[in-house]
Amino acid sequence: MRALKALIWGVVMLLLVVFLFQNREVLLHEMDLRLVLFGFTFRSMPIPLYALILGSLFLGVLATVLYCGLGNLRMRQALRSVQRENENLQEELRSLSPAATESKGGGPVTRSWREPGK
């Protein structure tokens, strides 16, 4: 499987190199960007097309990483909150039923549940 994966990646890279060599002149062509806003015209300095494509790709990846990273931070924070609540509830359970924990050897109170229909 690894050999097949390496072969596929090798073919993709070869096709990418062939594409870049065949379109070298187009990708090196310089362009300038214009923005007309409320009667004002803003122009950029001439930029090669490949730089525009790579810059756009980079900004898209950066936006995706930031968006997903913030979502992961929120989920971690929620997970910590739920874990703290779980620990507090377990501690409360232990304090409310000392006889149940002592009869089982001092360990946490556990109960096995079966799903209905099984």
Summary of the structure (lengths in Angstrom):
residues: 118
radius of gyration: 30.1
end to end distance: 38.7
largest distance: 82.9
contacts: 216
relative contact order: 0.05
helix: 68%
strand: 10%
